């Protein structure tokens, strides 16, 4: 009788553990995870016409964003971002549109703060980057672009 009871208890515990681990999928991925956007960065200066833009790639992965331009020019690596709005709507052509708004920010060792805001509408992205030091604007960039097609 004891052996039968031990087998039943062990089986119940094993099934419970397996079901708990089978349902755990890790951290929930957001709508931008593993997406890459080809963008054009344009520096914005007061009282001056915009200069020619610089090609860039924004890569979203695991709750962080990486910009080749920001890394090469200002040495910013992966920056944590937060989704502020993730919704969908139907446009005038009766097509479903996904709308995402988010922001990312970080402060480097020179006490410069980078603040990025962005909006994604289906496959298009646009946004703004402001770099400040002691609450004074040092540089500002606007960017627009499209999602890079994924390889099959």
QUIHUFEN-V935604 format. One line per field, one symbol per residue. ss: DSSP state (H for helix, E for strand, - for the rest). psi: psi as a letter, one per 30 degrees, with the letter a starting at -180 (. if undefined). A space follows every 10 residues. Layout:
ss->???
psi->???
This chain:
ss->-HHHHHHHHH HHHHHHHHHH HHH------- ----EEEEEE EEE------- ---EEEEEEE E--EEEEHHH HHHH----EE EEEEEEEEEE -----EEEEE EEEEEEE--- -EEEEEEEEE E--EEEEEEE EEE--EEEEE EEEEEEE--- --
psi->eeeeeeeeee eeeeeeeeee fefjgakkkl ffkgkkkklk kkkkkkgklk lklkklkkkk khglkkkeee eeeghkbkkk lkkekjlllk afggkkkkkk kllkllkafg gkkkjkklkk jcgkklakkk klkhgkkelk kkklalkkkk k.
